[in-house]
């Protein structure tokens, strides 16, 4: 939804949005990327070649990727905790 709003704000065609997303994805997940530091360096290099509005869109795209990844990790941790029988601490006030 946020990408759609930004797209309309900058009046970017869908094709350009796809190119920006692909560039950001490649910068982060290319087979040669072996560490977080390498991914950050790769993304910074890709952003230098983009106009500011494209870099902004790439930032929104990366933010969405991270949010999805964190959501998956949290779900996995919850499922693992439930499988192990770990209960949430009681937060009721007495």
WOJOMO-V772961 format. One record per pair of residues at least 12 apart in sequence whose ideal C-beta (glycine too) atoms are under 7 Angstrom apart, sorted by the first residue. I is the first residue (numbers start at 1). J is the second residue. D is the distance in whole Angstrom. If there is no record, write none. Layout:
i;j;d
I;J;D
I;J;D
This chain:
i;j;d
2;60;6
3;17;7
3;57;7
3;60;6
3;61;7
6;56;7
6;57;6
6;60;6
10;53;5
12;57;7
17;57;7
20;54;5
20;57;5
20;58;5
20;61;7
21;61;5
23;46;5
23;58;7
24;43;7
24;46;7
24;58;4
24;61;5
24;62;6
27;42;4
27;43;4
27;46;4
28;42;7
28;43;6
30;42;7
